[in-house]
Amino acid sequence: MPVLIGQVIPFLGMFATMVLITIVIDYALHALHLVRVGRYLGPIGTAIIIASFGYSLRKRKIIRSGSPKKLLALHEYLAWVGSVMILVHAGIHFNAQLPWIATVFLLISVASGLVGKFLLKRASATVDDRRSALIASGLDPGQVEKELFLDLVAVSAMKQWRVVHVPIALLVAIFSLMHMVSIWMFIK
């Protein structure tokens, strides 16, 4: 199965599901006249995302305890839940540019994290399986590479996910901090 159909489309579905869940929650809060609840989801979501960084600390050997595999799963889950909360918090407010910038970077960060989690490993395995099948069918190496060209380009692009994910996550933190400081400055 080609990488686009087997890996990219399901990834886009998962990302769209996160956005859809955010819209449903935001709509429900508005319908129930509980819009103010969204205000509190931002700090809670931020705290949940901060808690998810245990994996990053473990990976960089800043902390020594915890299974890296379990901490990665926890990081993925907490970052997703926290992101949904922050997206609900952001809502649709066209008068505030700084929160929108932070929200856009949050979406990019989530997307790049999902690329690392779901697409890269599966896509590499798919390409390897397809290569083996094509070789077994009797194609010469040049024909195999020609047949796999688009898949290899897609996998090569996906391998750059950390180059995007880490700096974007840092920008999310910076813009979020700027947003919080500006809120605290203007609270009366």
N, C-alpha and C positions, 0 to 999 in steps of 0.2 A: 504494500500500500504506500503511495507517495506521502512524503512528509507533510505536504500542505493539507491533505485530507485527513491523515491519521493523527497529526499532532497540532498543527496550527489552528484548524477549525475548532477542535475541542477546547484549546486554550482560549480562543476568542469567546467561546461560549461561557467558559468559567468567568472571564473578566466581565462579560455582559451580565452574567447572573449577579455578580457583586453590585454592579451599577443598578440593576433592576431591584434588588433587595433594598438598596438605599432609597430608591424612588418610592417603593411601596411603604417603607417605614416613614419616610418624610410625608407622604400623602396621608397615611393613617394618623400621624401626629396633627396634621392640619385639620383633617376631618373630625378628630376628637377634640379639637381646640386645645391641644397640648403642645403647641409650637414651642413654648418656653422650655420644654424638656430637651429639645435639640441643643439649647444653649449649654446645657450641662454635659452633653455627650462629647463635646470637644475635649475638655480636660480629662474626662474618663478615658476616651479613646487614646489620647496622647499618653496617659499613664500606662495603658495596656500595651501600646507600641513600645514604650520605653522598657517595660518588663520583658518584651520579646527579645531584647538585645542580649539576654543571657547567652544565647547561642554564639553571638559575635564575640563576646568576652571569652567564652570557652574556646572558640576556634583560635583566638589570638593568644591563648594560654594566660590570660589575665586572671581567670578563675580556673581552678583545677578540677572542681567537682562537676558531676553530671555527665550523662552519656551524650556525646555530640549528636548522635542520631535522634535521641528523644528531644534534645534541646532544639534541634533544627525543626522537628515537627511542631514543637511548641511555638517556636518563632513564627513559623508559617501561619499557624492557627491564630495566635494572638495578633499578629500584624494584620491579618485579614479582618478580624473582628474589630480591632481598633480603627482600621481604615474605614470600615462601614460606619462606625460611630462618628468619625470625623467628617465623612461625607454628608451624613445626615445633619450634623452640626453646621456644616457650610451652607446647606440649603441652596436656595437660589436668591442671592442678594447681589444685585448688579451695582450697588453703590459702594462696594468695598473691594478695592483692587488687590490689596495685600493678601487677604484670605483666599481669593481666587487663584492668585499665583501659587500660593502654598498648596491649594487643592489640586491644581494641574500637576505640580511636581509630585504630589502624593500619588496621583493616578499613574504617572510615569514610573514611579518607584515600585508601585504594586505590580504593574505590568512587567517591569524588568525582573522583579523577583519571581513572578510566575513563569517567565521564560526560563530562568535558571532551574526552577523546580520541575516543571512539567515538560517543557519542550526539549531541552538540550539532551538529556539522557535518552528519552524515547526516540528522538530524531536520530541520534547517533546509532542506536540499536537498529532502527528501521533501515538506515542506509547500509549498515553492515549486513543485515539479513537480505536486503535486495541485492547487494553486491555478490553475496554467496550464491543466491538463486540464479543471478545472471551468469556467473562463471560456470555454475553447474549446468546451465542450459547450453553451454558451448560457445558463448560469445568471447571474442578476444578482448584483452585488457583495454584497448582503445575504444571498442564499442561499449564496454561496460562503463567506462568513465563518461562517454558521451551520453549514455542512457541515464546516468546518475547526476549529470551536471547541475540541474536545478536543485536537486536535493543537497548536493555538496555545497552549493552557494548558500542555501538556507541554513545549513548546519554551521557553516563558517561564520555567518552573520550572528547566529545565536550564541556562538562561543564568546562573543564580545559583551555578554550581558552584565558581567561584573563591572566592566569599564563604565557602564551606564548606571547600574544599580547603586553602587556605593556613593559616587558623587551626588546623584540625585537624592538619595536618602539624606545626605548631609545638607543639601539645599532645602529639603523639606523641613529639617530641624531648624535651620537658620530662619526661614520665612515664618515658620510656626512661632519661633521665639520672638521674632519681630512683631508678629500679630498679637501675641500675648502681652508684650510690653506696651504696644500701642493701646490695647484695651485697658490695661491697668492705668496708663497715663490719663485716659479720658473718662474713666469712671468717676461719676460725681456723687 
